[in-house]
Amino acid sequence: MAKKEKKQVVVTPAGTAAYAWVEKPDSGVNQFSDDKYKVTLLIPKETDITALQAICDAAGEARFPDVDPADIASPIKDGDESSKEEFNGFWTITMKSKFKPKCVDAKKKPLPESVKIFSGDLIKVAAAVNPYETTDTIVEVVKGKKVKKTVKAYGVSLALNAIQLLEKRNGGGDGASYFDEEDGFEAEDDDVPEKGGDSEDHEDF
């Protein structure tokens, strides 16, 4: 049996979490729901990302030496080119996994169950560098007729591995932090609604 290739793991610069599905996979009915844990990281444009970009570029070129580097898609996107205005001024990276990511605090200690990561929180992400190749079907017009054509696409993705919470900026919207504990009704575990990611539609970048 061939030995499975070990993926290189990188740590991103600090950025803001967006469209975060960290506690449970995005198994909804939104356009881009895909049963995966995921987060889009927004890194301010003034942040130096040259080292991260170089690692991604090198991985793609090593995997696909016969492909023009310009034709290998990078996981790092320019938010100014996105249709989402809130991404302007940022580099964006969408990272996904079939498995729940490990989450730690700024001192690398595991997050307690009471602390959840939501969109708006300041985080770093550890991710595996993953060159990929896909086959797409496109339609071209040749001499006035539509012709289906199969083409290969190449790129590098960053697979979500672990998340470090640097600053809690989003309490999750339940309002619990505003109150003191009181005598009275106490919900059983089955009464507490399950929290997940954001309910908005989102897209891959």
C-alpha positions, 0 to 999 in steps of 0.5 A: 500500500502506498504511503499517504503523503504527509501534508505541510501545515501552516499557521495563518496571520491573525484575522477575523473569522467570517461565516464560521461553522466551527461547532458543527458542520454546515449541513443546512439548506443554504446554497453553499452548505456542504456538510463541512466545518469551515471558516473564512478568514479576513486578513487586513491588507496591511498584513504581510502574507508573502511567506504564506503565499510563497508556501502555497505557490511552491506547493502548487508548482511542485505538484504540477510542474508542467502547469503554468504557475499563473494557472494554479489557483491560490487559496488566498483571494483579494477581498477587493475583488469579491462581491461582498463589500465587507471583504474590501480591504482584506485578504480572504481564505476559506478553509474547510474540513470534514472533521471538527477543528481543535480550538485553543486559546491564546496560551494554546490551552484547549477552549472550555465547552462554554467558549465558542468561536463565532464570526467576528472573533479574532483568530489564527488558523492552522491549515494543511496545504493541499494541492488539487486537480479537478475536471470541469465541463464548460460550454463553448460556442463553435461556429454558432453551435454550443459544444461541451468541453472538458478541462482540467483546473489546478489549485491549492487549498488550505484544509482547516485543522485547528483554530487559536482564539486570540480575542473574543469579539462575538459572544454568540448572540445568546446574551448570557454574559449580561446576567448574574446567576439567579434561583429559578428555572434551569434548562436541562441539556435537551432544552438548550438549542444547539448552536452552529455557524452563521445562517447566511448563504456564503460562497467559496473563494 
